[in-house]
Amino acid sequence: MKTQRPIAAEEEHRVIQFRPRNSTQPPGWRGNIAVQPRQPDPDPEPLDLSRYERPREEPDDFRHRMLANIAAFAFTVALTAIGIWLAMSIADLRRTQDCVLMGRRDCVRISNP
């Protein structure tokens, strides 16, 4: 059986010559076209974020913001504690189920008074 090879047209393949960068060319020169250097603005804007600020309708309520932060922190701590308790309960239940499925009879933990 003959192997079938696709017929490729000459236009499909093209070899591009690699030209390494030289530091002998002046900066701003690209190929045959010279790039004009950018002119500095006569009235430069400040380099901070003040141009994006919007005037506030009402003043900042520091007390309310701190209470909201404390409430969010307390909620996060409670959620973390519940998650840890749930993970430990599931692990204990799995341990007990594994013990029972092995056929053992002393699987229940007895607490000392």
Backbone hydrogen bonds, N-H to C=O, Kabsch-Sander energy under -0.5 kcal/mol:
donor,donor_aa,acceptor,acceptor_aa,energy
5,R,3,T,-0.5
8,A,6,P,-0.6
12,E,9,A,-1.0
13,H,10,E,-0.7
16,I,14,R,-0.5
25,Q,22,N,-0.7
29,W,26,P,-1.5
30,R,28,G,-0.6
30,R,33,I,-1.9
33,I,30,R,-2.0
35,V,28,G,-2.8
36,Q,34,A,-0.5
52,Y,49,L,-1.5
53,E,50,S,-0.8
62,F,60,D,-1.0
65,R,61,D,-2.0
66,M,62,F,-2.3
67,L,63,R,-2.3
68,A,64,H,-2.3
69,N,65,R,-2.1
70,I,66,M,-2.4
71,A,67,L,-2.4
72,A,68,A,-2.3
73,F,69,N,-2.3
74,A,70,I,-2.7
75,F,71,A,-2.3
76,T,72,A,-2.1
77,V,73,F,-2.5
78,A,74,A,-2.6
79,L,75,F,-2.5
80,T,76,T,-2.2
81,A,77,V,-2.5
82,I,78,A,-2.5
83,G,79,L,-2.0
84,I,80,T,-2.3
85,W,81,A,-2.5
86,L,82,I,-2.6
87,A,83,G,-2.2
88,M,84,I,-2.3
89,S,85,W,-2.4
90,I,86,L,-2.4
91,A,87,A,-2.1
92,D,88,M,-2.2
93,L,89,S,-2.4
94,R,90,I,-2.3
95,R,91,A,-2.2
96,T,92,D,-2.3
97,Q,93,L,-2.6
98,D,94,R,-2.6
99,C,95,R,-1.9
100,V,96,T,-2.4
101,L,97,Q,-2.7
102,M,98,D,-1.2
103,G,100,V,-1.6
104,R,99,C,-1.6
111,S,109,R,-0.6
